[in-house]
């Protein structure tokens, strides 16, 4: 993952109230934290608040679908992909939930037949089908005869959008998208939507090629970033046995997220930014991005360039000096947080500043931990 990945995603999801993407293993703890973060974001958007319970249920169904099919691989994952993909996003009055997982090609025909059946039925017919399957079909440990798909369609009130993409001779990637409308009575079973499933697939392909694990665009106030940190902490537990290394990486992540929270351009009551974490070889790569006012750009560049010129001892001395002063810069400055980050890195802080218009610019920061 390079620094350009940040603006690539930001430019495509900048109109979203929130967007969360995850590409990786799905443990119970990870799925719980993804739901927790999504629920927090939903609670802070008035038009979505009443959909919280329904969205949580549908996310849980998606996670079960990923785990269900992932088990069929017997732990033998391909090096070029992760076990699952998950996306939630809100644009205007619509909430999208997209999931992706590997599936054996021999199972595609039956699954597609079930999807076509579900999409051909109205609300009452879906209810009747659900009862029929529940009463007459034997439910296996792999999820039964399409009960999850029926429930997704019933709860969302929309057609299920899906795509099968070739992966190799034995496996295909199965993508499924659910659409929730804030006013479902006025939007029953509309196939049209502003965000098509192929766009989600493009995001997943970009994440795989750039080795990105998590992307979050939304509110970066303190309460909002806590679930993100828990997701990352869970991944660190799996990837790193060295407790000192885990502590160092986690500290850097906290400082970078707090830097967004403290210094991003505030619009309304939200502190919006974007956060990406990826992995390459034995290192984690962390990218953050946020809008800032143009009048702070020159000062920020000077501060970051100065920090990058210092050696380890000089950074330590500067850090201790700032601690004593307790006089930290505000409104976009590179203060004690970035100094602390720099002294923990194996390479200088990589950054870029892209002018958006006469009032604001976009700051991207890229570090290797």
Secondary structure in CASP SS format (residue, H / E / C, confidence):
PFRMAT SS
TARGET T0000
AUTHOR 0000-0000-0000
METHOD secondary structure of the structure
MODEL  1
X C 1.00
X C 1.00
X C 1.00
X H 1.00
X H 1.00
X H 1.00
X H 1.00
X H 1.00
X H 1.00
X H 1.00
X H 1.00
X H 1.00
X H 1.00
X C 1.00
X C 1.00
X C 1.00
X C 1.00
X E 1.00
X E 1.00
X E 1.00
X E 1.00
X E 1.00
X E 1.00
X E 1.00
X C 1.00
X C 1.00
X C 1.00
X H 1.00
X H 1.00
X H 1.00
X H 1.00
X H 1.00
X H 1.00
X H 1.00
X H 1.00
X H 1.00
X H 1.00
X H 1.00
X H 1.00
X H 1.00
X H 1.00
X H 1.00
X H 1.00
X C 1.00
X C 1.00
X H 1.00
X H 1.00
X H 1.00
X H 1.00
X H 1.00
X H 1.00
X H 1.00
X H 1.00
X H 1.00
X H 1.00
X H 1.00
X H 1.00
X H 1.00
X H 1.00
X H 1.00
X H 1.00
X H 1.00
X H 1.00
X H 1.00
X H 1.00
X H 1.00
X H 1.00
X H 1.00
X H 1.00
X H 1.00
X H 1.00
X H 1.00
X H 1.00
X C 1.00
X C 1.00
X C 1.00
X C 1.00
X C 1.00
X C 1.00
X C 1.00
X C 1.00
X C 1.00
X C 1.00
X E 1.00
X E 1.00
X E 1.00
X E 1.00
X E 1.00
X E 1.00
X E 1.00
X E 1.00
X C 1.00
X C 1.00
X E 1.00
X E 1.00
X E 1.00
X E 1.00
X E 1.00
X E 1.00
X E 1.00
X E 1.00
X E 1.00
X E 1.00
X E 1.00
X H 1.00
X H 1.00
X H 1.00
X H 1.00
X H 1.00
X H 1.00
X H 1.00
X H 1.00
X H 1.00
X H 1.00
X H 1.00
X H 1.00
X H 1.00
X H 1.00
X H 1.00
X C 1.00
X C 1.00
X C 1.00
X H 1.00
X H 1.00
X H 1.00
X H 1.00
X H 1.00
X H 1.00
X H 1.00
X H 1.00
X H 1.00
X H 1.00
X H 1.00
X H 1.00
X H 1.00
X H 1.00
X C 1.00
X C 1.00
X C 1.00
X C 1.00
X C 1.00
X C 1.00
X C 1.00
X C 1.00
X C 1.00
X C 1.00
X H 1.00
X H 1.00
X H 1.00
X H 1.00
X H 1.00
X H 1.00
X H 1.00
X H 1.00
X H 1.00
X H 1.00
X C 1.00
X C 1.00
X C 1.00
X C 1.00
X E 1.00
X E 1.00
X E 1.00
X E 1.00
X E 1.00
X E 1.00
X C 1.00
X C 1.00
X C 1.00
X C 1.00
X E 1.00
X E 1.00
X E 1.00
X E 1.00
X E 1.00
X E 1.00
X E 1.00
X E 1.00
X E 1.00
X E 1.00
X E 1.00
X C 1.00
X C 1.00
X H 1.00
X H 1.00
X H 1.00
X C 1.00
X C 1.00
X C 1.00
X C 1.00
X C 1.00
X C 1.00
X C 1.00
X C 1.00
X C 1.00
X C 1.00
X H 1.00
X H 1.00
X H 1.00
X H 1.00
X H 1.00
X H 1.00
X H 1.00
X H 1.00
X H 1.00
X H 1.00
X H 1.00
X H 1.00
X H 1.00
X C 1.00
X C 1.00
X E 1.00
X E 1.00
X E 1.00
X E 1.00
X E 1.00
X E 1.00
X E 1.00
X E 1.00
X C 1.00
X C 1.00
X H 1.00
X H 1.00
X H 1.00
X H 1.00
X H 1.00
X H 1.00
X H 1.00
X H 1.00
X H 1.00
X H 1.00
X H 1.00
X H 1.00
X H 1.00
X H 1.00
X H 1.00
X H 1.00
X H 1.00
X H 1.00
X C 1.00
X C 1.00
X C 1.00
X H 1.00
X H 1.00
X H 1.00
X H 1.00
X H 1.00
X H 1.00
X H 1.00
X H 1.00
X H 1.00
X H 1.00
X H 1.00
X H 1.00
X H 1.00
X H 1.00
X H 1.00
X H 1.00
X H 1.00
X H 1.00
X H 1.00
X H 1.00
X H 1.00
X C 1.00
X C 1.00
X E 1.00
X E 1.00
X C 1.00
X C 1.00
X E 1.00
X E 1.00
X E 1.00
X E 1.00
X E 1.00
X E 1.00
X E 1.00
X E 1.00
X E 1.00
X E 1.00
X E 1.00
X C 1.00
X C 1.00
X E 1.00
X E 1.00
X E 1.00
X E 1.00
X E 1.00
X E 1.00
X E 1.00
X E 1.00
X E 1.00
X E 1.00
X E 1.00
X H 1.00
X H 1.00
X H 1.00
X H 1.00
X H 1.00
X H 1.00
X H 1.00
X H 1.00
X H 1.00
X H 1.00
X H 1.00
X H 1.00
X H 1.00
X H 1.00
X H 1.00
X H 1.00
X C 1.00
X C 1.00
X H 1.00
X H 1.00
X H 1.00
X H 1.00
X H 1.00
X H 1.00
X H 1.00
X H 1.00
X H 1.00
X H 1.00
X H 1.00
X H 1.00
X H 1.00
X H 1.00
X C 1.00
X C 1.00
X C 1.00
X C 1.00
X C 1.00
X C 1.00
X C 1.00
X C 1.00
X C 1.00
X C 1.00
X H 1.00
X H 1.00
X H 1.00
X H 1.00
X H 1.00
X H 1.00
X H 1.00
X C 1.00
X C 1.00
X C 1.00
X C 1.00
X C 1.00
X C 1.00
X C 1.00
X E 1.00
X E 1.00
X E 1.00
X E 1.00
X E 1.00
X E 1.00
X C 1.00
X C 1.00
X C 1.00
X C 1.00
X E 1.00
X E 1.00
X E 1.00
X E 1.00
X E 1.00
X E 1.00
X E 1.00
X E 1.00
X E 1.00
X C 1.00
END
